[in-house]
Amino acid sequence: MHAVASLAEYQGLYGGFIFPEKLLQKIWWRGDFERGALATAAGCPIRVLDPGRWNHLAGPDFLGARIAFGVDPPVTGDIEVHLDPRDWDAHGHARDPAYAGVLLHVVLFPPTAGLTTRGWGGREIPVATLLPLLHRGLEEFAADDAVEALAGDAWLGCVEALVPLSPGELREALMERAACRWAQKVRFAGLRLRRLGWDDACHHAALEVLGYGANRAPMLRVAAAFPRVEWVEGRVDPGIAWSAEAATWRVQGVRPANQPARRLRSYAAWQRNAPDWPGWFRDWADHRPAADEKGETAVERRRLALPRIRGELAAGLGVAGWTGGRFDNLIADALLPLAAAEGSAKLRGWWFHWFLGDAPAGVRWALRRLRVTDGRVQPLCHGLAQGLLGWLLEREAAKCSLASAEAPSKGGESL
């Protein structure tokens, strides 16, 4: 690990964003990539049996990792992670005996032709590139990581900064950021659709929502390893799907209802009982009337009969037993953006006025302190929460950009 964490600024469709090296380390640690396709730059397959112990002190980023190259027996050693392969030499690791035990150099971007990583004594160290294997785009990783990192003082600072605005100015600011968040989510959904097609995009998105919090990455790996058609035909044993990620599930502190084994059993039953739920939802979305995101949420919910529609959706999707925030996340975070990316129009207002779901506690607290919501005319809703998140993420990104103004930048749109 380096005294100053590496940062790179990229240009996304909706402006610049920061991608820190620490985030790539987190991706490696969580295994948030197609691990079955991991290989060295020379094409030798790599099996990750243990990503190693994340080292937050001096020395390699991960200690005591256990990996296997090709058909060779597993070996134990260290892992160093960089955004750019050239950072190995730039940071002088080849001359540092602390890095003598590095087995693998993990990088975001592929090395240029002829570039190799040389370790202590001139030994060549294999290089593995993660960019083509990531489950999501860089911009999406950065946005989600920023949300996870928000702490209590960020919400307090948000309230202090926004309190001086008039109610009209505040609502306009949140509406503007909510529109950007919606466009961003639809774009991410479109990337997933192009890669997977409608059915498997719904499959990946649904399992991702079931893994929200601690188990998002292993749920996505399960989705990739076990296509939806196999669940529909009853060929997936939830216990085997759980065992495929047995070493990576995070269960400590997870409530019984949220345990991954239980979630996978629930998902298996859902796919068998409602085999065409993705098609049913696409047809439902295609026939929605327009909703006015600028209107008052209570009025729009009555006009659209959203409480009744919510129940009809749960029944039509085959998840009538789901209750509360996880179902609302499935609709607002996963299915509405996918349907919009697929071509269904007039969904932004539905997304805006949809029920809040499992939003960070700070969102609820800040919206109430700002008196944006009152529980009657303007109850808590998904759009205002996303607008507040968007505003706060802009503020945090501006701080990071200022702090890394002298760091090298990379051009090009995020992948």
Residue pairs with C-beta under 8 A, 6 or more apart in sequence:
1 55
1 56
1 57
1 58
1 59
1 60
1 61
2 91
5 20
5 21
5 22
6 20
6 21
6 82
6 83
6 87
6 407
7 18
7 19
7 20
7 21
7 400
7 403
7 404
7 407
8 18
8 19
8 20
8 21
8 83
8 84
8 407
8 408
8 409
8 410
9 16
9 17
9 18
9 19
9 401
9 404
9 407
9 409
9 410
10 16
10 17
10 19
10 138
10 139
10 409
10 410
10 411
10 412
10 413
10 414
11 411
11 412
11 413
11 414
12 138
12 139
12 413
12 414
13 139
13 184
13 187
13 413
13 414
14 139
14 180
14 183
14 184
16 397
16 401
17 138
17 139
17 142
17 143
17 397
17 414
18 142
18 397
18 400
18 401
18 404
19 83
19 108
19 138
19 141
19 142
20 400
21 81
21 82
21 83
23 141
23 142
23 145
24 81
24 82
24 83
24 106
24 108
24 130
25 54
25 61
25 62
25 81
26 32
26 145
27 33
27 130
27 134
27 141
28 51
28 61
28 62
28 79
28 81
28 106
28 130
29 51
29 54
29 62
30 217
30 248
31 48
31 51
31 217
31 218
31 221
31 248
32 134
32 135
32 136
32 141
32 216
32 217
32 220
33 130
33 133
33 134
33 135
34 133
34 135
34 221
34 224
35 48
35 133
35 221
36 224
36 225
37 133
38 45
38 46
38 47
38 48
38 128
38 133
39 45
39 46
39 128
40 46
40 69
40 104
40 126
40 127
40 128
41 110
41 111
41 126
41 127
41 128
41 129
42 126
44 69
44 70
44 126
45 69
45 70
46 67
46 68
46 69
46 104
46 126
46 128
47 67
47 68
47 74
48 65
48 66
48 67
49 66
49 67
49 68
49 74
49 247
50 64
50 65
50 66
50 67
50 247
51 62
51 65
51 79
52 62
52 63
52 64
52 65
52 66
52 78
52 79
53 62
53 63
53 64
54 61
54 62
55 61
55 62
55 63
58 98
59 78
59 98
59 99
60 78
60 79
60 80
60 98
60 99
60 101
60 102
61 78
61 79
61 80
61 81
62 78
62 79
62 80
62 81
63 78
64 76
64 77
64 78
65 76
65 77
65 78
65 79
65 103
65 104
66 74
66 75
66 76
67 74
67 75
67 77
67 103
67 104
68 74
68 75
69 75
69 126
75 103
77 101
77 102
77 103
77 104
78 99
78 101
78 102
78 103
79 102
79 103
79 104
79 105
79 106
80 88
80 93
80 99
80 102
80 104
80 105
80 106
81 106
81 107
82 88
82 105
82 106
82 107
82 108
83 107
83 108
83 109
84 107
84 108
84 109
85 105
85 107
85 109
85 110
85 111
85 112
85 115
85 117
85 127
86 115
88 94
88 105
88 117
93 99
93 102
93 119
94 118
94 119
94 120
96 120
97 120
99 119
99 120
100 119
100 120
100 121
102 119
102 125
103 125
103 126
104 125
104 126
104 127
104 128
105 117
105 125
105 126
105 127
105 128
106 127
106 128
106 130
107 127
107 128
107 129
107 130
108 129
108 130
108 131
109 129
109 131
110 129
110 131
111 117
111 127
111 129
116 124
116 127
117 124
117 125
117 126
117 127
118 124
118 125
119 125
131 415
134 141
135 217
135 220
135 224
136 144
136 188
137 188
137 191
137 414
137 415
138 414
138 415
139 184
139 188
139 414
140 184
140 188
143 184
143 393
146 393
146 396
146 397
147 360
147 389
147 393
149 396
150 360
150 362
150 392
150 396
152 362
154 362
154 392
154 396
155 362
155 363
155 365
155 366
155 392
157 395
158 366
158 388
158 391
158 392
158 395
159 366
159 369
159 370
161 395
162 170
162 173
162 370
162 391
163 370
165 173
167 371
170 370
170 372
171 372
173 387
173 391
174 372
174 384
174 387
174 388
174 391
175 293
175 294
175 383
175 387
176 387
177 386
177 387
177 388
177 389
177 390
177 391
177 394
178 293
178 352
178 383
178 384
178 386
178 387
178 390
179 293
179 348
180 390
181 386
181 387
181 389
181 390
182 337
182 348
182 351
182 352
182 383
182 386
185 333
185 337
186 337
186 340
186 341
187 341
188 337
189 201
189 205
189 337
189 338
189 340
189 341
190 341
192 201
192 204
192 205
192 338
192 341
193 201
193 338
193 341
193 342
195 201
196 203
196 204
198 278
198 279
198 282
198 338
198 342
199 228
199 229
199 278
199 279
200 223
200 227
200 228
201 338
202 228
202 277
202 278
202 281
202 334
202 335
202 338
203 223
203 227
203 228
203 231
203 278
204 220
204 223
204 224
205 333
205 334
205 335
205 338
206 267
206 330
206 334
207 219
207 220
207 222
207 223
207 267
208 216
208 219
208 220
208 223
208 334
209 326
209 329
209 330
209 333
209 334
210 219
210 263
210 264
210 266
210 267
210 326
211 217
211 218
211 219
211 220
211 260
211 263
212 326
212 329
212 358
213 254
213 258
214 250
214 251
214 253
214 254
215 249
215 250
215 254
215 260
215 263
217 248
218 245
218 248
218 249
218 260
219 260
219 263
221 244
221 245
221 248
222 241
222 244
222 245
222 264
225 241
225 244
226 236
226 241
226 244
228 271
228 278
230 236
231 267
231 268
231 271
231 272
232 271
232 272
232 275
234 268
234 272
236 268
238 261
238 264
238 265
238 267
238 268
239 261
241 264
241 268
242 249
242 260
242 261
242 264
245 260
249 260
251 259
251 260
254 260
256 262
270 277
270 318
270 319
273 318
274 280
274 317
274 318
274 319
277 316
277 317
277 318
280 316
280 317
281 313
281 316
281 317
281 335
281 339
282 339
282 342
282 344
284 313
284 316
285 335
285 336
285 339
285 340
285 342
285 344
285 347
286 339
286 344
288 344
288 346
288 347
288 350
289 304
289 346
290 346
290 349
291 300
291 304
291 346
291 348
291 349
291 350
291 352
291 353
292 300
292 349
293 348
293 349
293 352
293 353
293 383
295 349
296 377
296 378
297 352
297 353
297 377
297 378
297 379
297 381
297 384
298 376
298 377
298 378
298 379
299 377
300 306
300 349
300 353
301 307
301 353
301 379
304 350
304 353
306 353
306 354
306 355
310 327
310 355
311 320
313 331
314 320
314 322
314 327
319 327
319 330
322 330
324 358
325 356
325 357
325 358
325 359
326 357
326 358
328 354
328 355
328 356
328 357
328 358
328 382
329 357
329 358
331 354
332 351
332 354
332 355
332 357
332 382
333 357
336 347
336 350
336 351
336 354
337 351
339 347
340 347
340 348
340 351
351 382
351 383
352 381
352 382
352 383
352 384
353 381
353 382
353 383
354 381
354 382
354 383
355 380
355 381
355 382
356 363
356 364
356 380
356 381
356 382
356 385
357 382
359 382
359 385
360 389
363 385
363 388
363 389
364 380
364 385
366 388
367 373
367 380
367 384
367 385
367 388
372 378
372 384
372 388
373 379
373 380
373 381
373 384
378 384
